[in-house]
Amino acid sequence: MGKNRRKKICKALCLMLGVVMFPAGGIRARAAEVIATVYGTVMKETTADVLFLSTKEGTMEIKLDSQTDASECKVLLPDKKISVSLTGGTDGYLHAVKITSEAPAAEVTVDTSSTATVSGTINKKTRGDVLYFDTPQGQMQIKLDSNTNMKNCSVLVAGRTYQIVCARGSDAMMHAVSISDGGGAVPTTSTGLTPAPADLSYQKQATVAVVGKVAKSTRENLLYLSTDSGEMQIVIDSNSDTRNGMVLTPGSILTVSIYRGSDAYMHAACVIGIKGTAAAVDIDTSSPATVSGTVSSKSTEDLLYLDTPQGEMQLKLDAVRSVSNCKVMVAGKRLTVVCARGSDACLHALHITG
């Protein structure tokens, strides 16, 4: 009897210890008790709940839970290098206490005066700080930087849906201005443009970004854009912001924020082209020259090829100070250009008139 009594007392003690070790609310990690910090590279198997980290010692599986502090590094995409402080969990897994990233890359100027909002899913081929973003209109490449606002995003992983507000940077890439979880609803944007005439019913609240190449049929007031979903016809009107995408020559790649007008056409709210980063150049404006000619189809956002009676001229577009009577430049459009020579021995366009 004494032996049985001792067994019952031991069982009761074990149950009491179990209640202490496994409190109500289920299995949880011990908060803030950091046992180690590891460094490594995020692997493609990572999900919103489990971080797969490639380290020198091998692959680690680290749980992400509600107590994980990801405020300094929400980007958990393949090839991203991070450090993670760890705690032991009562479920037998290591849990992430805090995630931090490497030092940010060099700063890039982003023109947030013209933004586009897109909804889609991060493609699994995304690596590092460049997102391959699958939208209903096609795939976009969007860069992350230290200024990307991710307050409304839990963590960023491949295969999930997000809404991204983006704008063009000085490195000629689209940059994520802000990222939010979800994104199933029709995206919205505000480009700060002046209202359109009343008969157009300008609908900025229904804009969506599309990516494609300029087709040969493009005219000054009508952009033919070849996309993965087919060719689109997009009206260029007085409200279209073309400051960052003026050259509409065949083959040029554009990102266009569009909306549907009351005339049943899609209209361009904002046009963004690909522009390289210009090196600092001194331009001698003391003796400018004025030339007239027509835009060649070889022209790009960086270089205007102008066919003149004297032959073809190449004018750099990195120092343009004013553009008048010219919303966009299409092949064959006649222009008058005031230009000057730079310290790079090239001619630079200063003033363009249509």
N, C-alpha and C positions, 0 to 999 in steps of 0.2 A: 504493500500500500504506500509505504514511504517513497519507494522508487517511482511509482506512478504519479505521486503528488509532485515530486521534483520535476518530472517531465512536463506536467501541466504548467508549473510556474515558469519553466524555460520557454515554453511556447508563448505564454502571455507576454513575457519580456520581449521576445522576438517580434511579436505583433506590435507592441508599443514602440520598439525601435523603428519598425517599418513605417509607422504613422509619422514619426519624426523625420525620417529620411525621405519619405515620399509624401509631401504635403498635398492638401486638397488643390485641385486645379491641374493635376496630371504631372507628367515628367517634364522638368524644365532644367535649363542650364543654371548653374550657380552664377548669379549676376556679379560682374565686375571683378571676379577673382582671376586675374590674368596669370596664366602659368607659363606662357611662352609667346614670342612674337616671331612669325615666319615671313619669309620673302619668297615671291615666286611669280609665275605667269598664269593668268586665268586660262583655263582650258575650255574647249568648245562644248563639253558636256555640262557645263554650269547651268543651273536653273535658278529660279527665284528663291528656292528653298535650300539648295545645296551648292556650295562653291567647290569646284574641282580646281585645285591649285597645283601646278607643276613646280616643284622645288628641286634643289640639288640632291636632296635625300630621296626624292621620288614623288609620287602623286599623293596628295592629301584630299580627303573629303571632309569639308567643314560645313556644319549646319549654319544656316542663316535664320534667325528668329526675330521676334518683335523687340528683343533687347539689343540686337546688333546695331551699333552706331555706324551708319554708312554716310553720314552727313558730309564727310570730306572726300568720299569716293563712292559714287553711285554707279559708276561705269564698270560693269563686270562682263566685258566682252572679250572674246578670244584674243590672246597675245598681249593683253593689258597687264603691265607689271605693277604689282601691289604688295603691301605689307599688311599682315593681319595679326592682331593680338588675339590670343586664344584662351578659352576657359574650358574646363571639363564639364560635360553634361551628365546628369544622372541616367540618361538614356544610352550611355556608352559611346556617344559621339563627342568630337571636339566641336565647340561652338565659337563663332566669331564674336568677339567683344567689340572691336573697332577695326574698320578698314580704312587705310590711307593709300594714296597713290604716290608715284614718283613726282619729282619737281615738274611743273607745267612747262610746255614747250614755249618757244618765243611768241610774244604777243603779235596778233594780227588785227588790223583795224577792220571793223565790220560796220557796214552802212545800214544801220537799223532804221533809217528813215523810209526804206522800202522793204517791207517784209512780206513773206508768203507763209501760209499755214497749211500743212499737209498732214494727213492721217495715213497710217500704214503699219507695216510689220518689219522689224529688223531682220534682214536676211542673215542666214547662218554663215555666209562667207565674210561677214564683217570682221575686220581685224583692227586692233589698236584704236585710234581715235577717229577713224573714218567709218561712218555708218553707211551700209548698203541698205537703203530704205525702200521697201516694196510698197508702192501705192497703186490705186486702181488705174492711174494714168501711166504707170511705168516705174522703173527703178531709178532712184536718186542716190547720189553720193553726198552725204552731209557730214561736215567736220565738227567735232566737239572741241571746245577750248575751255580755258579756265573761267571764262565769263558766262558759260552756258548756265542758265537758271534751271535747276532741277528740283525746286522746292515741292513741286506737285508730282514728283516721280519717286517711287519707292526705290527700285533698282532698275538698271538698264541691262537687259539680257536679250540674247537672240531668240527669235520666235514669238515674242510678245508684241502687242499692239500699243502704239503710242501716237500722240499728236505733237508735232514739232513746228514751232515758229522759226523760220530760217531767213537769212539774209546773206548777201554776197560779201566776202571779205577781200582785203587787199591782196590776198594770195590767189584770187580768181576762183576760189571754191565757195560753195554754199556752206554757211556756218549755222549751227543750231543756236538760236537765241534763247529758246526755252523749250523744255520737254515736259509733257504731262502724260500720266498713265491713261490708258484707254485710247479713244480717238475714233469711236464708231460713228459719231455724229458728223454732220457736214461741217467742215472746218470754216473758221472765220478769220478775218484779218482786217487790219486798218492800215492803209497806206498813206493817210494824211493828204489825199488828193482833194482838189476843189470839187464841189458837187457838179454833176453833169446837168445838161439841159433837162427841163422837166419831162420832155417827150421821150427820154431815154430810160427813165426809172433806174438810175445807177444803183446797182445792187452789190455794194462792197461786202455786205454781210453774207453773201453766198459765193465768195471767191474760192477757187481751188487752184493749186499749182500743177502745171503739166510740163513735161520735159520732152524736147524733140529737136529735129533738125529743120532748118528753113528749106522749103521746097522752091523750085524754080518759078512757080506761078505767082510768087509773092509780089504784091504791089505796095505802094506807100500806105494805103489805107486798109489793106487786107493782107494779113499774114497767113500763109499756108504752112502749117507746121506738121511735119511727118513724125508721128509718135508710134509707140508699140501697139497702140489700139487703132491705128489708122491715121489718115490725114485730116487735120482740123483746119477750119477757116475761122480766123480770129480778127475781129475788127480793131484797127488802130485808130483811136479818136483823140480829141483834144484833152481828154482826161487820162490817157495812157501815160504812165511814168516810164519813159524810155531812156532816162539819163544813164542807166547802167547797161543798156542794150540797144544801141542806135543802129548798128550795122546788121542789116537783114539780108545778107548775101547767101546764095544757095550753099547748103551744107553746114552753115553756122549752127552751133548747138545753143539752145536757149532754154531758160526756165521762165515760164510765163504764168502769172497769176491772172486767172480769167473769171468772168462772171457772165451770166445770161442777161442780155438787155431785152427791153420790151419789143425790140424789132426782131426777136427770135434768133439773133446772132449771138455768138460768144464774143465778148469784148475783152481787150487786154487792160487790166488794171496796172500791171507792172511787168516790165520786160527786163530780164537779166541775162547778159551774155557772158562769154568767157574772156577774161582780160588778164594778161600777164602782169607781173609786178615790175614796174619801170624803175630803172636805176636813176639816181640823181644826176641831172644834166643841167649845165648852165646854158641858157638860150640868149643869144644876142638879139634883143628886140629893138636895137637902135636903127637897124636897116631892114625892115620886113619887106616881103614881096607878096604881090597878089596874083593868084593864078586861077584860071577857070577851066573846068573840064567836067567829064562825066565819071561817075563811080564805076570802077571795074568790079567784076564778080569775084576777084581775088581778095578784095578788101576784108579786113577783120576788125575786131574791136581795138586792136593795137596799131594797125597799119592801114592807112587809106591809100589805095592805088587809084590814082586819078589820071584818066586818059585825056590829054590835052593836044592841041594842034601841033605842039612841039615834041610830043611823045609821052610816054607813061612816066608819071612822077610817083614817088613813094613818100608819104607824109606820115610821120608818127602822130598818134592821137593821145599822147600822154600829157599834153600841156594845153589842151583846149580850154579857152577862157569864156567863149560865148558861142552859142548856136542860135541862129535865127531863121525863121521860115523853113525849118527842117526838123520834122518830128523823128524821122528815121532815114537811113541811107540804104537805098536799094540799088541794084545794078542798073546803070543807065541814067540815074538821077543826076541832073546838072547842078554843080556847086561852084561857088566862088570862095576861095580860101586864102586867108592872110596867113603867111607862114614865115618862119625865121630859122636860121641855122643854129644848131646846138653844138656843144663842145664834143659831142660824139660824131660830128661830121655829117649828121643827118638833118633833114628838114623836119620841123615840127609845126603842126597846124595850131594856130592861135585863135582864129575867128573863122567860123563856117557860116555861110549864108546859102540858103536854098534858092 
